[in-house]
Amino acid sequence: MVKTYPDKLQIIIKNLISNAYRYTDRGHIRISWGKGDRGFYIIVEDTGRGMDEKELSKIFNRFYRGKESPGRGIGLSIVSELVDILNGKIDVRSSPGKGTVFTVEFESS
C-alpha cells in the first residue's frame, strides 16, 4: 500500500504521458506500474527522439525548453516538485534517437 495524494499523482502521470506522446512520432509508448524494491513504481517509456546528456541535465529546471519544444518548460519541473512533495524518487534515462524512460518510485507505507 502506498499513501499518496491522488490529484498530485494524476498530474505526474499526465505530464509524463503527454510528454512521451508529444515526442514520439513513431514506435511506442509503454506505461507500466507495480511493486518494486522500494515500494510502488510507475514507468513511462517511449521510443521518441530522446535527449543527450546536456539536455537531460536541464529537463527538471523550471522554464527550460528543449530543442523543438512546443511547451512552456514547466511540466517536468512540476513533476519533479510533486515527486519530492510525495517523498518519491524520479529517474530518467534517455538516448538520442532511441527514446526516454522515466521511472517514478514511492516508498510503501
Secondary structure, DSSP 8 states (H G I E B T S, - for coil): -----HHHHHHHHHHHHHHHHHT-SSS-EEEEEEE-SSEEEEEEEE-S----HHHHTTTTSTT---TT--S-S-HHHHHHHHHHHTT-EEEEEEETTTEEEEEEEEE--
